[in-house]
Amino acid sequence: MEFRESAEDAAFRAEVRGWLAANKPPPEPAEGPDKARYARDWQRRLWEGGWAGIAWPQEYGGRGLGVVQQLIFNEEYALARAPDILNLKVGLSLVGPTLIHCGEEWQRKRFLPKLLSGEEMWCQGFSEPNAGSDLASLRTRAELDGDELVVNGQKTWTSFARWADWCILVVRTSSEGPRHKGLTFLLLDMKSPGITIRPLVEMTGHAWFNEVFFDNVRVPLANVVGGIGNGWNVVVTTLGHERSGTTPYVRLAAEQRRLARLARRTLLNGAPAARDPLIRQKIAQHAIDVQTLKCTTYRNITALRRTGTPGPESSVLKLFWSELDQRLKETAIDILGARGLLRRDDPLAAEDGFWFHELLWSRAATIYAGTSEVQRNIVAQRVLGLPR
Ligand SMILES: Cc1cc2nc3c(=O)[nH]c(=O)nc-3n(C[C@H](O)[C@H](O)[C@H](O)COP(=O)(O)OP(=O)(O)OC[C@H]3O[C@@H](n4cnc5c(N)ncnc54)[C@H](O)[C@@H]3O)c2cc1C
């Protein structure tokens, strides 16, 4: 990894910055259908501007540049405080790379451009009530019937399911042999008959995720990715991408700067919190951790450029950023004191309840995309080669 920016990359950075300054939309609405519409419209504008799928091949609607340009875009995006991209967490980060690596040509051509333009939103149907960390124990079944698979069972924690047009779904097609050999990876139309979706409210008060029930849902065989019984290999590719990427680093770098500004303007025991020795030490440690995260992210990008897929090392990245995320939010509450623990709708809430909401949401970071314990197991066994 070359740390100094080339002249072309600096020009690219200036182009991104200029476009975002001219095109950033007004703040997004609160939850509800308006939020989803706003998110789709914004993604469409990004795509029309050439800013969706920067590192994806041009034949699938991408821009055909590299991961370094994607990183530059992400950095500028965070600096501009542009709105969240709703299709980012599942569609752009998971489905796109999975189809590029494991999909059939018709699947790439059919799905990727509409994913980039925001025309079609995606969700991820992996976890079940008794299959999270131990995903291979999943029990949602699919039986072959002519040229279709018929799906019955239940998924849970399915983020964005209520807004999604399509789902990457992992099902059991065989109970013979090792558990992970009997899995199949499907592209499921969320408008298919037989699907019931129930929202689940999180401790933040929002309901991003859902339970999804399948009652004789028919999926064409053509929508299988990677072949019947070969779903586990596809899942591993999806999870590798879920745990890597540059988004956490740029988000946490922006939040660390915001936290330092908060410490400068908030009074603690009659003086700015930034002068308190304990708070200073924590903020300095966060700044160091953000730099560590940056270097680890760059190492991950280097591996991705060499091999095309993120290896098990992406678990190091996921483990580190998710735990740093929580430490940052805890420091914010240390700075704000008791009023920092009031919700957004409370008139006495410090900073409009922003940091309290973030503190609650950050608890999920060490669970989704694989828990910290699971990441430690992967690092021990597959990176360090320790015995099971
Ligand atoms: C905000 C959020 C969004 C999510 N979105 C989605 C989504 O869109 N789609 C989807 O499919 N899933 C989603 N998930 C689910 C997520 O992938 C699972 O919650 C996660 O994999 C953990 O599974 P589990 O909840 O069943 O916990 P369990 O696997 O039951 O784990 C319980 C505890 O046991 C520990 N544990 C389990 N196995 C081991 C082991 N072998 N060694 C050591 N400790 C172990 C875990 O670390 C954890 O502390 C989401 C979760 C959250 C919090």
The ligand as a Gaussian input file, in Angstrom:
#p B3LYP/6-31G(d) Opt

LIG

0 1
 C      -28.549000      -5.193000      14.332000
 C      -28.494000      -6.575000      13.765000
 C      -28.806000      -6.780000      12.433000
 C      -28.795000      -8.069000      11.903000
 N      -29.156000      -8.231000      10.593000
 C      -29.199000      -9.485000      10.080000
 C      -29.635000      -9.687000       8.727000
 O      -29.991000      -8.744000       8.016000
 N      -29.693000     -10.952000       8.263000
 C      -29.310000     -12.042000       9.011000
 O      -29.359000     -13.150000       8.508000
 N      -28.905000     -11.870000      10.308000
 C      -28.830000     -10.626000      10.850000
 N      -28.433000     -10.450000      12.166000
 C      -28.171000     -11.632000      12.987000
 C      -26.721000     -11.876000      13.361000
 O      -25.993000     -12.368000      12.264000
 C      -26.734000     -12.873000      14.535000
 O      -27.354000     -12.222000      15.627000
 C      -25.329000     -13.313000      14.928000
 O      -24.759000     -14.120000      13.925000
 C      -25.335000     -14.085000      16.267000
 O      -26.257000     -15.123000      16.225000
 P      -27.350000     -15.296000      17.378000
 O      -28.027000     -13.990000      17.577000
 O      -28.184000     -16.472000      17.035000
 O      -26.529000     -15.587000      18.705000
 P      -25.915000     -17.002000      19.148000
 O      -25.220000     -17.616000      17.984000
 O      -26.984000     -17.796000      19.820000
 O      -24.831000     -16.554000      20.200000
 C      -25.132000     -16.306000      21.589000
 C      -23.831000     -16.066000      22.326000
 O      -23.018000     -17.249000      22.285000
 C      -21.736000     -16.964000      21.764000
 N      -21.242000     -18.066000      20.938000
 C      -21.941000     -18.754000      19.996000
 N      -21.160000     -19.699000      19.439000
 C      -19.941000     -19.609000      20.025000
 C      -18.714000     -20.309000      19.864000
 N      -18.589000     -21.306000      18.988000
 N      -17.666000     -19.932000      20.650000
 C      -17.783000     -18.933000      21.538000
 N      -18.933000     -18.232000      21.743000
 C      -19.994000     -18.577000      20.998000
 C      -21.929000     -15.734000      20.899000
 O      -20.730000     -15.015000      20.723000
 C      -22.969000     -14.953000      21.699000
 O      -22.356000     -14.213000      22.715000
 C      -28.431000      -9.175000      12.727000
 C      -28.100000      -8.949000      14.061000
 C      -28.139000      -7.689000      14.592000
 C      -27.793000      -7.497000      16.060000

